[in-house]
Amino acid sequence: MYKMFMTTESLDFVRQALLYLASEVGQVKECRSFWVCYGSFVLNQQTSDSDLDLLYIHDQTSSVRRIQSSFRGHQVTIYSISKNDFINDGELRMFGGYFAGKILNPHVVFQGSETDRSLILDTASKYIAPFAEGMYLQQKRKEVNRFNMVADSVMARLYICPWYHSYFLRYYINPDFLRLWNRMEEVICSAFVKSGVIIQDGETFMYRHGTTVEDLHAEAIKVSARFWSLGNYLHNSRFDFSDYYIQKSEQFIVKNNLEEKCLEMLAFLKCGKKGGEHEIQ
Protein backbone atom coordinates (compact mmCIF):
# COMPACT_ATOMS: atom_id res chain seq x y z
CA MET A 1 0.00 0.00 0.00
CA TYR A 2 2.44 2.61 1.27
CA LYS A 3 5.58 0.51 1.33
CA MET A 4 7.21 2.86 -1.19
CA PHE A 5 7.54 5.48 1.55
CA MET A 6 9.48 3.29 3.99
CA THR A 7 13.25 3.28 3.83
CA THR A 8 15.08 -0.04 3.77
CA GLU A 9 16.28 0.73 7.29
CA SER A 10 12.72 1.21 8.58
CA LEU A 11 11.48 -1.93 6.81
CA ASP A 12 14.29 -4.03 8.26
CA PHE A 13 13.67 -2.62 11.73
CA VAL A 14 9.97 -3.55 11.62
CA ARG A 15 10.65 -7.03 10.21
CA GLN A 16 13.15 -7.75 12.98
CA ALA A 17 10.74 -6.37 15.57
CA LEU A 18 7.97 -8.70 14.37
CA LEU A 19 10.19 -11.74 14.79
CA TYR A 20 10.98 -10.63 18.33
CA LEU A 21 7.34 -9.80 19.14
CA ALA A 22 5.82 -13.03 17.79
CA SER A 23 5.92 -14.63 21.23
CA GLU A 24 4.28 -11.55 22.81
CA VAL A 25 1.11 -12.11 20.79
CA GLY A 26 1.23 -15.89 20.84
CA GLN A 27 1.82 -16.15 17.09
CA VAL A 28 2.03 -19.75 15.88
CA LYS A 29 2.56 -21.14 12.37
CA GLU A 30 -0.73 -23.03 12.47
CA CYS A 31 -2.68 -19.81 12.88
CA ARG A 32 -3.23 -17.60 9.82
CA SER A 33 -2.23 -14.13 10.89
CA PHE A 34 -0.55 -10.97 9.67
CA TRP A 35 0.65 -7.60 10.91
CA VAL A 36 -0.14 -4.04 9.93
CA CYS A 37 2.33 -1.28 10.71
CA TYR A 38 0.98 2.27 10.85
CA GLY A 39 2.19 5.51 12.39
CA SER A 40 5.52 7.29 12.21
CA PHE A 41 7.65 4.37 10.99
CA VAL A 42 5.68 4.08 7.74
CA LEU A 43 6.69 7.60 6.66
CA ASN A 44 10.11 7.54 8.35
CA GLN A 45 9.00 10.26 10.75
CA GLN A 46 10.06 8.29 13.80
CA THR A 47 12.29 9.83 16.46
CA SER A 48 14.08 8.17 19.36
CA ASP A 49 10.87 8.68 21.40
CA SER A 50 8.47 7.25 18.81
CA ASP A 51 6.35 4.16 19.45
CA LEU A 52 6.19 1.37 16.92
CA ASP A 53 2.44 0.99 16.23
CA LEU A 54 1.15 -2.40 15.12
CA LEU A 55 -2.07 -4.28 14.46
CA TYR A 56 -1.91 -8.06 14.78
CA ILE A 57 -4.85 -9.67 12.95
CA HIS A 58 -5.36 -13.39 13.45
CA ASP A 59 -7.79 -16.31 13.13
CA GLN A 60 -8.02 -17.11 16.83
CA THR A 61 -11.07 -16.47 19.03
CA SER A 62 -9.33 -14.44 21.72
CA SER A 63 -10.69 -11.05 22.78
CA VAL A 64 -9.26 -7.76 21.62
CA ARG A 65 -6.05 -6.89 23.47
CA ARG A 66 -3.62 -3.99 23.76
CA ILE A 67 -0.08 -5.20 24.37
CA GLN A 68 2.78 -2.94 25.45
CA SER A 69 6.33 -4.03 24.72
CA SER A 70 9.64 -2.60 23.54
CA PHE A 71 12.24 -3.28 20.90
CA ARG A 72 15.69 -1.71 20.55
CA GLY A 73 14.88 1.32 22.63
CA HIS A 74 11.43 1.96 21.11
CA GLN A 75 8.15 1.42 22.92
CA VAL A 76 5.83 -0.89 20.99
CA THR A 77 2.04 -0.77 21.02
CA ILE A 78 0.27 -3.83 19.59
CA TYR A 79 -3.47 -4.21 19.11
CA SER A 80 -4.33 -7.88 18.76
CA ILE A 81 -7.71 -8.58 17.16
CA SER A 82 -9.34 -11.55 15.45
CA LYS A 83 -10.16 -11.28 11.79
CA ASN A 84 -13.90 -11.61 12.50
CA ASP A 85 -13.84 -8.83 15.09
CA PHE A 86 -11.87 -6.63 12.72
CA ILE A 87 -14.40 -7.16 9.93
CA ASN A 88 -17.25 -6.40 12.34
CA ASP A 89 -15.52 -3.18 13.35
CA GLY A 90 -15.81 -2.09 9.74
CA GLU A 91 -19.19 -3.43 8.68
CA LEU A 92 -21.02 -3.05 12.03
CA ARG A 93 -18.70 -0.46 13.63
CA MET A 94 -18.58 -2.77 16.63
CA PHE A 95 -15.63 -0.92 18.18
CA GLY A 96 -16.40 2.48 16.73
CA GLY A 97 -13.85 2.07 13.95
CA TYR A 98 -11.04 1.92 16.51
CA PHE A 99 -9.22 -0.59 14.32
CA ALA A 100 -10.77 -0.19 10.87
CA GLY A 101 -9.99 3.52 10.98
CA LYS A 102 -6.27 2.84 11.34
CA ILE A 103 -6.24 1.31 7.85
CA LEU A 104 -7.29 4.67 6.40
CA ASN A 105 -3.86 5.95 7.49
CA PRO A 106 -0.69 5.13 5.56
CA HIS A 107 0.15 1.56 6.49
CA VAL A 108 2.20 -1.45 5.42
CA VAL A 109 1.12 -5.09 5.72
CA PHE A 110 3.71 -7.64 6.85
CA GLN A 111 3.39 -11.43 6.51
CA GLY A 112 0.03 -11.01 4.77
CA SER A 113 -1.33 -12.11 1.41
CA GLU A 114 -3.01 -10.04 -1.29
CA THR A 115 -6.30 -11.37 0.07
CA ASP A 116 -5.41 -10.00 3.50
CA ARG A 117 -4.58 -6.59 2.01
CA SER A 118 -7.89 -6.51 0.15
CA LEU A 119 -9.79 -7.57 3.26
CA ILE A 120 -8.50 -4.76 5.47
CA LEU A 121 -9.13 -2.11 2.80
CA ASP A 122 -12.63 -3.46 2.19
CA THR A 123 -13.31 -3.30 5.94
CA ALA A 124 -11.99 0.26 6.26
CA SER A 125 -14.04 1.36 3.24
CA LYS A 126 -17.29 0.01 4.66
CA TYR A 127 -16.57 1.73 7.96
CA ILE A 128 -15.94 5.23 6.64
CA ALA A 129 -17.87 5.49 3.33
CA PRO A 130 -21.29 6.46 4.78
CA PHE A 131 -19.63 9.20 6.83
CA ALA A 132 -17.60 10.37 3.83
CA GLU A 133 -20.82 10.61 1.85
CA GLY A 134 -22.32 12.66 4.67
CA MET A 135 -19.35 15.05 4.49
CA TYR A 136 -19.76 15.26 0.73
CA LEU A 137 -23.37 16.35 1.21
CA GLN A 138 -22.61 18.64 4.12
CA GLN A 139 -19.87 20.44 2.19
CA LYS A 140 -22.16 20.65 -0.87
CA ARG A 141 -19.48 19.30 -3.17
CA LYS A 142 -20.23 19.57 -6.87
CA GLU A 143 -19.04 16.06 -7.65
CA VAL A 144 -17.51 12.89 -6.28
CA ASN A 145 -13.94 12.49 -7.48
CA ARG A 146 -10.65 11.08 -6.23
CA PHE A 147 -9.56 14.19 -4.36
CA ASN A 148 -12.93 14.71 -2.71
CA MET A 149 -13.22 11.05 -1.72
CA VAL A 150 -10.01 11.26 0.29
CA ALA A 151 -10.76 14.72 1.70
CA ASP A 152 -14.25 13.66 2.76
CA SER A 153 -12.88 10.47 4.32
CA VAL A 154 -10.49 12.51 6.45
CA MET A 155 -13.20 15.03 7.31
CA ALA A 156 -15.46 12.13 8.29
CA ARG A 157 -12.88 10.99 10.79
CA LEU A 158 -12.65 14.54 12.13
CA TYR A 159 -16.45 14.60 12.43
CA ILE A 160 -16.38 11.43 14.54
CA CYS A 161 -13.29 12.47 16.51
CA PRO A 162 -12.23 16.13 16.09
CA TRP A 163 -8.89 15.47 17.77
CA TYR A 164 -7.79 13.31 14.86
CA HIS A 165 -6.69 16.64 13.33
CA SER A 166 -3.27 16.50 14.99
CA TYR A 167 -2.63 13.01 13.62
CA PHE A 168 -3.48 13.91 10.04
CA LEU A 169 -1.49 17.11 10.49
CA ARG A 170 1.63 14.96 10.82
CA TYR A 171 1.06 13.83 7.24
CA TYR A 172 0.20 17.31 6.02
CA ILE A 173 3.50 18.80 7.23
CA ASN A 174 5.51 15.93 5.76
CA PRO A 175 7.78 17.26 2.96
CA ASP A 176 6.54 14.35 0.82
CA PHE A 177 2.85 15.18 1.36
CA LEU A 178 2.11 15.71 -2.35
CA ARG A 179 3.24 12.19 -3.23
CA LEU A 180 1.51 10.80 -0.13
CA TRP A 181 -1.82 12.46 -0.97
CA ASN A 182 -1.66 11.19 -4.56
CA ARG A 183 -1.04 7.69 -3.22
CA MET A 184 -3.98 8.03 -0.82
CA GLU A 185 -6.17 8.96 -3.78
CA GLU A 186 -5.11 5.77 -5.57
CA VAL A 187 -5.50 3.48 -2.56
CA ILE A 188 -8.76 4.85 -1.12
CA CYS A 189 -10.51 5.32 -4.45
CA SER A 190 -9.61 1.79 -5.55
CA ALA A 191 -10.70 0.37 -2.18
CA PHE A 192 -14.04 2.21 -2.30
CA VAL A 193 -14.77 0.89 -5.77
CA LYS A 194 -13.70 -2.70 -5.04
CA SER A 195 -15.74 -2.84 -1.83
CA GLY A 196 -18.82 -1.57 -3.67
CA VAL A 197 -19.37 1.54 -1.56
CA ILE A 198 -18.69 3.66 -4.67
CA ILE A 199 -19.98 3.02 -8.18
CA GLN A 200 -17.55 4.01 -10.93
CA ASP A 201 -18.32 4.77 -14.56
CA GLY A 202 -15.11 5.91 -16.22
CA GLU A 203 -14.02 8.94 -14.20
CA THR A 204 -17.53 9.43 -12.79
CA PHE A 205 -18.20 8.22 -9.25
CA MET A 206 -21.33 7.91 -7.13
CA TYR A 207 -21.90 6.82 -3.52
CA ARG A 208 -24.08 3.73 -3.15
CA HIS A 209 -25.39 4.15 0.41
CA GLY A 210 -27.75 7.09 0.08
CA THR A 211 -26.70 8.53 3.44
CA THR A 212 -28.42 11.71 4.57
CA VAL A 213 -27.02 14.46 6.78
CA GLU A 214 -29.66 13.54 9.36
CA ASP A 215 -28.47 9.91 9.43
CA LEU A 216 -24.92 11.08 9.99
CA HIS A 217 -25.41 12.73 13.36
CA ALA A 218 -27.00 9.82 15.23
CA GLU A 219 -24.61 7.27 13.74
CA ALA A 220 -21.59 9.41 14.62
CA ILE A 221 -22.68 9.63 18.26
CA LYS A 222 -23.06 5.85 18.42
CA VAL A 223 -19.68 5.24 16.79
CA SER A 224 -17.95 7.82 18.98
CA ALA A 225 -19.38 6.25 22.15
CA ARG A 226 -18.05 2.84 21.14
CA PHE A 227 -14.64 4.29 20.24
CA TRP A 228 -14.15 5.98 23.62
CA SER A 229 -15.58 3.01 25.51
CA LEU A 230 -13.12 0.62 23.92
CA GLY A 231 -10.24 3.05 24.36
CA ASN A 232 -11.01 3.25 28.06
CA TYR A 233 -11.15 -0.56 28.33
CA LEU A 234 -7.88 -1.11 26.44
CA HIS A 235 -6.03 1.49 28.51
CA ASN A 236 -6.50 -0.33 31.82
CA SER A 237 -10.01 1.06 32.27
CA ARG A 238 -8.66 4.54 32.95
CA PHE A 239 -11.68 6.82 33.27
CA ASP A 240 -9.78 9.78 31.85
CA PHE A 241 -8.68 8.09 28.62
CA SER A 242 -10.56 10.61 26.49
CA ASP A 243 -8.89 13.51 28.32
CA TYR A 244 -5.50 11.87 27.83
CA TYR A 245 -6.16 11.43 24.09
CA ILE A 246 -7.41 15.00 23.65
CA GLN A 247 -4.56 16.53 25.64
CA LYS A 248 -1.98 14.56 23.68
CA SER A 249 -3.52 15.73 20.40
CA GLU A 250 -3.70 19.40 21.36
CA GLN A 251 -0.25 19.34 22.94
CA PHE A 252 1.34 18.27 19.65
CA ILE A 253 -0.08 21.31 17.85
CA VAL A 254 0.78 23.85 20.55
CA LYS A 255 4.23 22.45 21.32
CA ASN A 256 5.23 22.61 17.64
CA ASN A 257 3.53 25.96 16.89
CA LEU A 258 1.31 24.35 14.26
CA GLU A 259 -1.89 26.31 14.85
CA GLU A 260 -1.71 28.09 11.49
CA LYS A 261 -0.71 24.90 9.67
CA CYS A 262 -3.72 23.17 11.20
CA LEU A 263 -6.07 25.85 9.89
CA GLU A 264 -4.40 25.61 6.48
CA MET A 265 -4.88 21.84 6.49
CA LEU A 266 -8.57 22.15 7.34
CA ALA A 267 -9.05 24.70 4.54
CA PHE A 268 -7.30 22.31 2.16
CA LEU A 269 -9.68 19.48 3.09
CA LYS A 270 -12.77 21.67 2.76
CA CYS A 271 -11.87 23.32 -0.53
CA GLY A 272 -13.15 20.54 -2.81
CA LYS A 273 -11.93 19.95 -6.34
CA LYS A 274 -13.65 19.54 -9.67
CA GLY A 275 -12.72 16.59 -11.87
CA GLY A 276 -9.33 17.01 -13.49
CA GLU A 277 -8.29 19.70 -10.97
CA HIS A 278 -7.09 17.49 -8.16
CA GLU A 279 -3.39 18.15 -8.64
CA ILE A 280 -2.05 19.64 -5.41
CA GLN A 281 -0.14 22.86 -5.78
Residue pairs with C-beta under 8 A, 6 or more apart in sequence:
1 106
1 107
1 108
1 109
1 117
1 121
1 187
2 42
2 43
2 106
2 107
2 108
2 180
2 183
2 187
3 11
3 108
4 183
5 42
5 43
5 44
5 106
5 176
5 179
5 180
5 183
6 14
6 41
6 42
6 43
6 44
6 108
7 44
10 41
10 42
10 44
10 46
11 108
13 41
13 72
14 37
14 41
14 52
14 108
14 110
15 110
16 71
17 52
17 71
17 72
17 76
18 35
18 54
18 110
18 111
20 71
21 54
21 69
21 71
21 76
21 78
24 67
24 69
24 78
25 56
25 58
25 67
25 78
25 80
26 60
26 62
27 33
27 56
27 58
31 58
31 59
31 60
32 58
32 59
33 56
33 57
33 58
33 59
33 60
33 111
34 56
34 57
34 109
34 110
34 111
34 112
34 113
34 116
35 54
35 55
35 56
35 57
35 109
35 110
35 111
35 112
36 54
36 55
36 57
36 102
36 103
36 107
36 108
36 109
36 110
36 112
36 120
37 52
37 53
37 54
37 107
37 108
37 110
38 53
38 54
38 55
38 102
38 103
38 105
38 106
38 107
38 108
39 50
39 51
39 52
39 53
39 105
40 46
40 47
40 50
40 51
40 53
40 170
41 50
41 52
41 53
42 105
42 106
42 107
42 108
43 106
43 171
43 174
43 176
43 180
45 170
45 174
46 52
46 74
48 73
48 74
50 74
51 74
51 75
51 76
51 77
52 71
52 74
52 75
52 76
52 77
53 77
54 76
54 77
54 78
54 79
55 78
55 79
55 81
55 99
55 102
56 78
56 79
56 80
56 81
57 81
57 82
57 83
57 86
57 116
57 120
58 80
58 81
58 82
58 83
59 82
59 83
60 82
61 82
62 80
62 82
64 79
64 80
64 81
64 82
64 85
64 95
64 99
64 230
64 234
65 78
65 79
65 80
65 81
65 234
66 77
66 78
66 79
66 80
66 234
66 235
67 76
67 77
67 78
67 79
67 80
68 75
68 76
68 77
68 78
69 75
69 76
69 78
70 76
79 99
79 234
81 89
81 99
83 119
85 94
85 95
85 99
86 99
86 100
86 120
86 123
87 119
87 123
88 94
89 95
89 96
89 97
89 98
89 99
89 100
89 123
89 127
90 97
90 100
90 122
90 123
90 124
90 125
90 126
90 127
91 123
91 126
91 127
93 100
93 127
93 219
93 222
93 223
93 226
94 226
95 226
95 227
95 230
96 160
96 223
96 224
96 225
96 226
96 227
96 228
96 229
96 230
97 127
97 128
97 160
97 223
97 227
98 226
98 227
98 230
98 231
100 123
100 124
100 126
100 127
100 128
101 124
101 127
101 128
101 157
103 120
103 121
103 123
103 124
104 124
104 128
104 153
104 154
104 157
104 188
105 167
105 171
106 171
106 180
106 183
106 184
109 116
109 117
109 120
118 194
121 187
121 190
121 191
121 194
121 195
122 191
122 194
122 195
124 191
125 188
125 191
125 192
125 194
125 195
125 197
126 195
126 197
128 153
128 156
128 157
129 192
129 195
129 197
129 198
129 207
129 209
130 197
130 209
130 211
130 215
130 216
130 219
131 153
131 156
131 157
131 159
131 160
131 211
131 216
131 219
131 220
132 149
132 152
132 153
132 155
132 156
132 207
133 152
133 207
133 209
133 211
134 156
134 159
134 211
134 212
134 213
134 215
134 216
135 152
135 153
135 155
135 156
135 159
136 144
136 148
136 152
136 207
137 211
137 212
137 213
138 213
138 216
139 152
139 155
139 270
139 272
141 148
141 152
141 272
142 272
142 274
143 205
143 274
143 275
144 198
144 205
144 206
144 207
145 203
145 205
145 273
145 274
145 275
145 278
146 185
146 186
146 189
146 205
146 278
147 185
147 272
147 273
147 277
147 278
148 272
148 273
149 185
149 188
149 189
149 192
149 198
149 205
150 181
150 184
150 185
150 188
150 189
151 268
151 269
151 270
151 271
151 272
153 188
154 168
154 269
155 269
155 270
157 164
157 168
158 164
158 165
158 168
158 269
159 216
159 220
160 220
160 223
160 224
160 227
161 224
161 227
163 245
163 246
163 249
163 250
164 249
165 249
165 253
165 262
165 265
165 266
166 248
166 249
166 250
166 252
166 253
166 258
166 262
167 249
168 265
169 252
169 253
169 258
169 261
169 262
169 265
170 252
171 177
171 180
172 261
172 264
172 265
172 268
173 258
173 261
174 180
177 280
178 280
181 280
182 280
185 278
189 198
189 205
192 198
192 205
193 199
193 200
193 205
196 208
197 207
197 208
197 209
198 205
198 206
198 207
198 208
199 205
199 206
199 207
199 208
203 275
228 241
228 242
231 241
231 242
231 245
232 238
232 239
232 241
232 242
235 241
235 244
238 244
252 258
253 259
253 262
